[in-house]
Amino acid sequence: MRNVGSEIAVNITVEPFSIGDTLITCDVIDRLLPNGDTARLTSEMRREDDVRKPCLVGLDQLFQFELLPKRQSEQPPTPISLGFEDLIGRRYRISYLARYQQGINECKLEYKALARMN
């Protein structure tokens, strides 16, 4: 995850989401410094009774693994939302649509909205 903004982001959360039959629940990131700071997301991956944690698999690999046996072009985009706070406690939510592009084996995020929560 990368902070492309010009302010420090704290308490960054990614809402749980599903890819295929797998539910992904990400751990909270304490903070990201402005202008390009990055952090690796650790997450729990759950499919029926199979639970893997901590897991550092990137979205590209996860989409490829989950959707390879199927036709990716038939898969609807996956909504992904994340929340964060600034240093004075204002809360924000960003929404994306994630699509896996088979030809280049990458997951592309399409920005949908930014909303202030308080």
TORZA-124965 format. One record per residue: residue number from 1; residue in one letter; y, z, x of N, C-alpha, C in turn. Coordinates in steps of 0.02 Angstrom, whole numbers, padded with zeros to 5 digits, m for minus. Each point is the difference from the previous one (the first is absolute). Last residue first. Layout:
BEGIN
[r NUM,"A",[Y,Z,X],[Y,Z,X],[Y,Z,X]]
...
***
This chain:
BEGIN
[r 118,"N",[00608,00446,m00824],[00039,00059,m00022],[00073,m00009,00016]]
[r 117,"M",[m00166,m00175,00042],[m00036,00041,m00048],[00039,00062,m00024]]
[r 116,"R",[00048,m00268,00088],[00015,00069,00018],[m00029,00045,m00054]]
[r 115,"A",[m00088,m00253,00077],[00030,00042,m00051],[00014,00070,00028]]
[r 114,"L",[m00075,m00277,00058],[00018,00064,00031],[00035,00040,m00054]]
[r 113,"A",[m00179,m00232,00002],[00055,00042,m00024],[00009,00062,00044]]
[r 112,"K",[m00145,m00202,00050],[00016,m00006,m00071],[00061,00041,m00020]]
[r 111,"Y",[m00131,m00129,00230],[00044,00054,m00024],[00017,m00012,m00073]]
[r 110,"E",[m00221,m00079,00136],[00058,m00028,m00033],[00041,00058,m00029]]
[r 109,"L",[m00197,m00034,00204],[00032,00043,m00050],[00062,m00034,m00027]]
[r 108,"K",[m00245,m00083,00121],[00072,m00008,m00004],[00026,00045,m00055]]
[r 107,"C",[m00226,m00026,00172],[00024,00027,m00063],[00076,m00006,00000]]
[r 106,"E",[m00190,m00155,00138],[00052,00051,00000],[00016,00021,m00071]]
[r 105,"N",[m00142,m00191,00101],[m00030,00067,00005],[00052,00055,00007]]
[r 104,"I",[00021,m00246,m00036],[00028,00031,00060],[m00026,00071,00009]]
[r 103,"G",[m00079,m00134,m00182],[00006,m00048,00054],[00027,00030,00064]]
[r 102,"Q",[m00017,00128,m00208],[m00063,m00013,00034],[00008,m00045,00061]]
[r 101,"Q",[00163,00179,m00120],[00000,m00072,00009],[m00058,m00018,00046]]
[r 100,"Y",[00075,00213,m00177],[m00036,m00019,00060],[m00002,m00076,00004]]
[r 99,"R",[00182,00174,m00119],[m00046,m00056,m00010],[m00033,m00015,00067]]
[r 98,"A",[00162,00201,m00138],[m00037,m00021,00060],[m00048,m00056,m00019]]
[r 97,"L",[00243,00114,m00095],[m00062,m00032,m00021],[m00033,m00025,00064]]
[r 96,"Y",[00186,00213,m00044],[m00020,m00063,00030],[m00059,m00029,m00038]]
[r 95,"S",[00212,00207,m00011],[m00059,m00033,m00028],[m00011,m00067,00033]]
[r 94,"I",[00131,00256,00045],[00000,m00072,00013],[m00065,m00028,m00028]]
[r 93,"R",[00167,00236,m00030],[m00066,m00033,m00008],[00009,m00074,00012]]
[r 92,"Y",[00138,00256,00057],[m00001,m00072,m00015],[m00072,m00023,m00009]]
[r 91,"R",[00178,00239,00019],[m00067,m00028,m00003],[00002,m00073,m00023]]
[r 90,"R",[00167,00199,00129],[m00003,m00052,m00052],[m00068,m00035,00006]]
[r 89,"G",[00079,00180,00150],[m00044,00014,m00056],[m00001,m00052,m00056]]
[r 88,"I",[00114,00008,00224],[00033,00046,m00046],[m00040,00008,m00065]]
[r 87,"L",[m00072,m00144,00182],[00009,00067,00028],[00037,00048,m00047]]
[r 86,"D",[m00145,m00196,m00110],[00045,m00001,00057],[00012,00072,00022]]
[r 85,"E",[m00231,m00099,m00119],[00063,00035,m00008],[00044,m00015,00059]]
[r 84,"F",[m00219,m00135,m00137],[00025,00034,00060],[00065,00036,m00019]]
[r 83,"G",[m00235,m00158,m00099],[00059,00041,m00011],[00021,00032,00065]]
[r 82,"L",[m00151,m00231,m00097],[00008,00056,00046],[00064,00037,m00016]]
[r 81,"S",[m00196,m00192,m00108],[00064,00035,m00004],[00002,00055,00053]]
[r 80,"I",[m00142,m00243,m00082],[00003,00057,00046],[00070,00030,m00004]]
[r 79,"P",[m00179,m00191,m00136],[00063,00037,00003],[m00006,00060,00047]]
[r 78,"T",[m00135,m00241,00003],[m00009,00073,m00004],[00068,00034,00003]]
[r 77,"P",[m00084,m00260,m00090],[00034,00040,00051],[m00010,00074,m00013]]
[r 76,"P",[m00194,m00161,m00083],[00070,00012,m00017],[00033,00038,00057]]
[r 75,"Q",[m00211,m00171,00031],[00019,00070,m00004],[00074,00007,m00019]]
[r 74,"E",[m00123,m00207,00046],[m00005,00023,m00069],[00022,00073,m00009]]
[r 73,"S",[m00011,m00110,00212],[00051,m00035,m00039],[m00001,00022,m00073]]
[r 72,"Q",[m00163,00076,00161],[00065,00035,00002],[00052,m00033,m00043]]
[r 71,"R",[m00268,00007,m00029],[00051,m00050,00014],[00068,00035,m00002]]
[r 70,"K",[m00224,00132,00076],[00028,m00030,m00061],[00049,m00054,00021]]
[r 69,"P",[m00106,00133,00164],[m00055,m00029,m00039],[00024,m00036,m00063]]
[r 68,"L",[00166,00108,00142],[m00034,m00057,00030],[m00057,m00028,m00042]]
[r 67,"L",[00151,00200,m00036],[00004,m00060,m00042],[m00039,m00060,00028]]
[r 66,"E",[00018,00224,00106],[m00014,00011,m00071],[m00007,m00065,m00039]]
[r 65,"F",[00058,m00003,00234],[m00066,00029,m00009],[m00018,00005,m00075]]
[r 64,"Q",[00218,m00074,00058],[m00050,m00049,00022],[m00071,00026,m00013]]
[r 63,"F",[00181,00145,m00044],[m00002,m00055,m00048],[m00055,m00050,00019]]
[r 62,"L",[00038,00171,00154],[m00028,00027,m00062],[m00006,m00054,m00054]]
[r 61,"Q",[00104,m00050,00207],[m00072,00006,00008],[m00032,00025,m00065]]
[r 60,"D",[00236,m00016,00004],[m00030,m00066,00011],[m00076,00004,00002]]
[r 59,"L",[00128,00202,m00011],[m00006,m00036,m00064],[m00033,m00068,00009]]
[r 58,"G",[m00064,00186,00181],[00061,m00030,m00025],[m00012,m00038,m00065]]
[r 57,"V",[m00132,00221,00104],[m00007,m00071,m00012],[00065,m00028,m00029]]
[r 56,"L",[m00070,00231,00072],[00060,m00034,00024],[m00005,m00075,m00010]]
[r 55,"C",[m00105,00253,m00099],[m00014,m00070,00012],[00066,m00034,00020]]
[r 54,"P",[m00131,00263,m00018],[00059,m00042,m00006],[m00017,m00072,00020]]
[r 53,"K",[m00149,00052,m00142],[00065,00029,00017],[m00007,00034,00067]]
[r 52,"R",[m00147,m00136,m00213],[00015,m00003,00072],[00070,00026,00012]]
[r 51,"V",[m00216,m00009,m00197],[00068,00021,00015],[00009,m00001,00076]]
[r 50,"D",[m00179,m00079,m00212],[00016,m00012,00070],[00074,00017,00012]]
[r 49,"D",[m00113,m00001,m00217],[m00013,00061,00038],[00015,m00006,00075]]
[r 48,"E",[00122,m00169,m00151],[m00054,00039,m00031],[m00010,00064,00041]]
[r 47,"R",[00161,m00108,00123],[m00035,m00048,m00043],[m00062,00036,m00025]]
[r 46,"R",[00244,00054,00149],[m00054,00025,m00044],[m00027,m00057,m00042]]
[r 45,"M",[00166,00078,00227],[m00025,m00057,m00037],[m00061,00023,m00039]]
[r 44,"E",[00232,00114,00124],[m00068,00010,m00024],[m00018,m00063,m00038]]
[r 43,"S",[00186,00023,00210],[m00015,m00002,m00072],[m00073,00019,m00013]]
[r 42,"T",[00230,m00030,00185],[m00068,00023,m00007],[m00014,00005,m00075]]
[r 41,"L",[00187,m00147,00150],[m00020,00033,m00062],[m00072,00022,00006]]
[r 40,"R",[00194,m00037,00196],[m00064,m00024,m00026],[m00017,00040,m00062]]
[r 39,"A",[00253,m00061,00094],[m00052,00052,m00002],[m00063,m00032,m00027]]
[r 38,"T",[00270,m00069,00109],[m00063,m00014,m00035],[m00046,00061,00002]]
[r 37,"D",[00281,m00092,00026],[m00051,00049,00017],[m00063,m00013,m00041]]
[r 36,"G",[00215,m00127,m00018],[m00062,m00025,00030],[m00051,00051,00021]]
[r 35,"N",[00234,00047,m00092],[00000,m00063,00037],[m00064,m00015,00038]]
[r 34,"P",[00044,00260,m00070],[00027,m00064,m00024],[m00015,m00059,00047]]
[r 33,"L",[m00171,00213,m00025],[00069,m00010,00024],[00024,m00069,m00022]]
[r 32,"L",[m00186,00156,m00123],[00007,m00061,00038],[00074,m00006,00020]]
[r 31,"R",[m00187,00208,m00094],[00065,m00033,00008],[m00007,m00063,00040]]
[r 30,"D",[m00188,00127,m00103],[00054,00048,00001],[00069,m00032,00007]]
[r 29,"I",[m00222,m00098,m00122],[00031,m00007,00066],[00062,00044,00000]]
[r 28,"V",[m00240,00012,m00154],[00073,00000,00005],[00021,m00010,00073]]
[r 27,"D",[m00236,m00100,m00092],[00031,00064,00018],[00075,m00008,00005]]
[r 26,"C",[m00164,m00156,m00161],[00030,00007,00067],[00029,00070,00009]]
[r 25,"T",[m00198,m00136,m00150],[00048,00054,m00007],[00027,00015,00070]]
[r 24,"I",[m00152,m00201,m00142],[00030,00022,00062],[00053,00052,m00015]]
[r 23,"L",[m00234,m00123,m00116],[00062,00037,m00013],[00026,00026,00067]]
[r 22,"T",[m00176,m00214,m00073],[00019,00055,00045],[00067,00030,m00019]]
[r 21,"D",[m00121,m00200,m00089],[m00031,00061,m00024],[00020,00061,00040]]
[r 20,"G",[00163,m00202,00010],[m00070,m00009,m00021],[m00025,00064,m00030]]
[r 19,"I",[00197,00069,00090],[m00014,m00069,00020],[m00074,m00010,m00014]]
[r 18,"S",[00205,00192,m00078],[m00068,m00026,00006],[00001,m00072,00024]]
[r 17,"F",[00167,00240,00021],[m00009,m00067,m00027],[m00071,m00024,00012]]
[r 16,"P",[00192,00231,00016],[m00068,m00027,00004],[m00004,m00069,m00034]]
[r 15,"E",[00233,00071,00106],[m00040,00018,m00058],[m00070,m00029,00006]]
[r 14,"V",[00160,00076,00201],[m00024,m00062,m00030],[m00043,00021,m00059]]
[r 13,"T",[00208,00131,00144],[m00064,00000,m00034],[m00015,m00070,m00027]]
[r 12,"I",[00174,00155,00177],[m00018,m00066,m00024],[m00071,00002,m00030]]
[r 11,"N",[00180,00168,00100],[m00050,00009,m00054],[m00019,m00066,m00032]]
[r 10,"V",[00215,m00041,00132],[m00045,00058,00006],[m00046,00003,m00061]]
[r 9,"A",[00183,m00174,00154],[m00038,00010,m00062],[m00049,00058,00012]]
[r 8,"I",[00248,m00094,00115],[m00064,00034,00008],[m00032,00008,m00069]]
[r 7,"E",[00168,m00207,00040],[00001,00073,m00009],[m00070,00028,00013]]
[r 6,"S",[00061,m00237,m00010],[00045,00028,00051],[00006,00076,m00005]]
[r 5,"G",[m00219,m00173,m00065],[00066,00021,m00021],[00041,00030,00056]]
[r 4,"V",[m00234,m00075,m00003],[00046,m00054,00017],[00071,00018,m00020]]
[r 3,"N",[m00248,00123,00058],[00064,00012,m00032],[00049,m00054,00023]]
[r 2,"R",[m00283,m00002,m00019],[00061,m00007,00040],[00062,00015,m00042]]
[r 1,"M",[m00294,00028,00021],[00058,00000,m00042],[00061,00000,00045]]
***
